[in-house]
Amino acid sequence: MSNVALRVVSREPQLLAAEPGRCYHIAKRALDIVGALMGLALLALLLLPFALLIKREDGGPVWYRREAIGLDRQRFYVLKLRTMRPDADTYFALHPELQREFLIHFKLRDDPRVTRIGRFLRTSSLDELPQMLNVLRGEMSLVGPRYVRPEELARYGLFAVERVRMRPGITGLWQTRGRNDIPYTMRVIYDRTYYYTRSVSGDIGILLATIPAVLRRRGAY
């Protein structure tokens, strides 16, 4: 997020939004559990072939864990099918120019660390199916702001206070509107919009909108 974007977000008036009632949280949790169980059933069918393909490509681990900030600033590990080479976390030490680019959006359009099977898993979003376990454990929700790394939270300016009052989501508003093609500034705005407009019907609408967004593969890399 640019310095200009950070100033814009920081200067926005902090609106007073009533915390959704107990019925909202109960219904949202029920939706999460049902959706997570369905997602895990799909993962069970696909895990073996994908695990074999991941192992066959470079012999590295099948799973990848990424530290993230969750509800009330609690740290947890997001579960994913591994899509990058085994040395991905140390790759930037040899390529500082890529690290500078990565720190702008926390994404690289043509990331050289991504494996062949990993690129397919990413564009189809199948690498995120293991996050259904995070949802069942209550660390994530099906719908919410995108999870962020601990060092990334400061980029949300004053909104960081409200952001950590929500569980991170597997999908959300900005994932249905271009995914990684959305500038970081707009991601913050979409997350903030979601915070002030949360509802179970809205979550269902986002889940339904996610399906064509994934099928189009726009902004997926």
C-alpha positions in Angstrom: 0.0 0.0 0.0 1.5 3.4 -1.0 2.1 6.2 1.5 -0.6 8.2 -0.2 -3.1 5.3 0.2 -2.2 4.9 3.8 -2.8 8.6 4.4 -6.2 8.4 2.7 -7.3 5.4 4.9 -5.9 7.0 8.0 -7.8 10.3 7.4 -11.2 8.7 6.8 -13.6 9.4 9.6 -14.1 6.4 11.8 -17.8 5.7 11.4 -19.7 4.3 14.4 -21.1 0.9 13.4 -23.1 -1.2 15.8 -21.7 -4.6 16.4 -24.0 -7.2 14.8 -26.2 -9.0 17.3 -25.9 -12.6 18.6 -28.2 -14.0 16.0 -25.9 -12.8 13.3 -22.9 -14.5 14.9 -24.8 -17.7 15.5 -26.0 -17.8 11.9 -22.6 -16.9 10.5 -20.9 -19.7 12.5 -23.5 -22.2 11.3 -22.9 -21.2 7.7 -19.1 -21.5 8.3 -19.5 -25.0 9.7 -21.7 -26.3 6.9 -19.6 -24.7 4.2 -16.3 -26.0 5.8 -17.6 -29.5 6.0 -18.6 -29.4 2.3 -15.2 -28.0 1.4 -13.4 -30.7 3.3 -15.4 -33.4 1.6 -14.1 -31.9 -1.7 -10.6 -31.8 -0.4 -10.7 -35.4 0.6 -11.5 -36.4 -3.0 -8.7 -34.2 -4.5 -6.0 -34.4 -1.9 -4.3 -37.7 -3.0 -3.9 -36.7 -6.7 -2.7 -33.2 -5.8 -0.4 -34.5 -3.2 1.2 -36.9 -5.6 1.6 -34.1 -8.2 3.2 -31.7 -5.7 5.6 -34.3 -4.5 6.4 -35.4 -8.0 7.4 -31.9 -9.1 10.1 -31.2 -6.5 9.8 -33.7 -3.6 8.9 -31.0 -1.1 6.1 -31.0 1.5 2.5 -31.0 0.4 1.3 -28.5 3.0 2.3 -24.9 3.6 1.6 -22.9 6.8 1.6 -19.1 6.8 1.4 -17.0 10.0 -1.5 -14.6 10.0 -3.3 -12.2 12.3 -6.8 -13.3 13.3 -9.7 -12.2 15.6 -8.5 -9.9 18.4 -5.0 -10.0 17.0 -4.5 -13.7 17.8 -1.9 -15.3 15.6 -2.6 -18.5 13.8 -1.3 -20.5 10.8 -3.3 -20.5 7.6 -3.2 -23.9 5.9 -2.7 -24.2 2.2 -1.6 -26.8 -0.4 2.0 -25.8 -1.2 2.2 -23.9 -4.5 5.8 -22.5 -4.2 9.2 -24.1 -4.4 10.5 -25.4 -1.0 13.0 -22.5 -0.6 10.4 -19.8 -1.3 10.8 -18.1 2.1 14.5 -17.6 1.6 14.3 -16.8 -2.2 14.1 -13.1 -1.7 17.5 -13.0 0.1 19.1 -13.7 -3.3 16.7 -11.5 -5.3 16.1 -8.3 -3.4 14.6 -6.6 -6.4 11.7 -9.1 -6.3 11.3 -8.5 -2.6 10.9 -4.7 -3.2 8.2 -5.5 -5.7 6.5 -8.0 -3.4 6.3 -5.5 -0.5 4.2 -3.1 -2.6 1.2 -5.5 -3.0 2.3 -8.6 -1.1 1.9 -10.4 -4.5 4.0 -10.9 -7.6 2.2 -11.2 -10.9 4.9 -13.5 -12.4 6.2 -15.1 -9.2 9.2 -17.3 -10.1 8.8 -19.2 -6.8 5.4 -20.7 -8.0 5.7 -24.3 -9.3 3.8 -25.6 -12.3 1.2 -27.5 -10.3 1.1 -24.6 -7.9 0.1 -22.2 -10.7 -2.9 -24.3 -11.5 -3.8 -24.7 -7.8 -3.7 -20.9 -7.4 -5.6 -19.9 -10.5 -8.3 -22.4 -9.5 -8.1 -21.4 -5.8 -7.9 -25.1 -4.9 -4.8 -24.5 -2.9 -7.1 -22.8 -0.3 -9.3 -25.8 0.4 -7.3 -26.7 3.5 -8.4 -23.4 5.1 -11.7 -25.1 5.7 -9.9 -26.6 8.7 -9.1 -23.1 9.9 -12.8 -22.3 9.5 -13.8 -25.4 11.6 -11.4 -24.4 14.3 -12.9 -20.9 14.5 -9.7 -19.2 13.3 -11.3 -18.1 10.0 -14.7 -17.6 8.4 -15.9 -18.4 4.9 -16.4 -14.7 4.3 -14.4 -11.8 5.8 -11.4 -9.6 5.2 -8.4 -11.4 3.6 -5.9 -12.7 6.1 -2.8 -10.6 6.5 0.7 -11.3 7.8 1.6 -9.7 11.1 3.8 -7.1 9.4 1.0 -6.3 7.0 -1.6 -5.1 9.5 0.0 -1.7 9.9 -0.8 -0.9 6.3 -4.5 -0.7 7.3 -4.0 2.5 9.2 -6.7 3.4 11.7 -9.0 0.7 10.3 -6.7 -2.0 11.8 -8.6 -1.6 15.0 -11.9 -2.6 13.4 -10.3 -5.2 11.1 -9.1 -7.4 14.0 -12.7 -7.5 15.3 -13.5 -9.9 12.4 -12.2 -13.3 11.6 -10.3 -13.4 8.3 -12.2 -14.9 5.4 -11.4 -17.4 2.7 -13.2 -15.1 0.3 -14.5 -11.5 0.6 -15.6 -8.4 -1.3 -12.4 -7.8 -3.2 -11.9 -11.4 -4.2 -15.2 -11.1 -6.2 -14.1 -7.9 -7.9 -10.8 -8.8 -9.6 -8.9 -10.6 -6.9 -5.2 -9.8 -7.2 -5.8 -7.2 -10.0 -7.3 -5.0 -7.3 -4.8 -2.4 -6.0 -4.0 -2.6 -2.3 -5.8 0.6 -1.6 -9.0 -0.8 -2.9 -8.6 -4.0 -0.9 -8.5 -1.9 2.3 -11.6 0.0 1.2 -13.5 -3.2 0.3 -12.5 -4.8 3.7 -13.7 -1.6 5.5 -17.0 -1.6 3.5 -17.6 -5.2 4.5 -17.0 -4.3 8.2 -19.8 -1.7 8.1 -22.3 -3.7 6.1 -21.9 -7.2 7.5 -24.9 -9.5 7.3 -25.6 -13.2 6.7 -27.4 -12.5 3.5 -24.5 -10.4 2.4 -22.1 -13.3 3.1 -24.3 -15.7 1.1 -24.2 -13.2 -1.8 -20.4 -13.0 -1.6 -20.1 -16.8 -1.6 -22.3 -17.0 -4.7 -20.3 -14.2 -6.4 -17.1 -16.1 -5.6 -18.0 -19.0 -7.9 -18.0 -17.1 -11.2 -15.0 -15.1 -10.0 -13.0 -18.3 -9.5 -14.2 -19.8 -12.8 -13.2 -16.7 -14.7 -9.8 -16.8 -13.0 -9.4 -13.1 -13.4 -6.7 -11.7 -11.2 -5.6 -15.1 -10.1 -1.8 -15.7 -10.0 
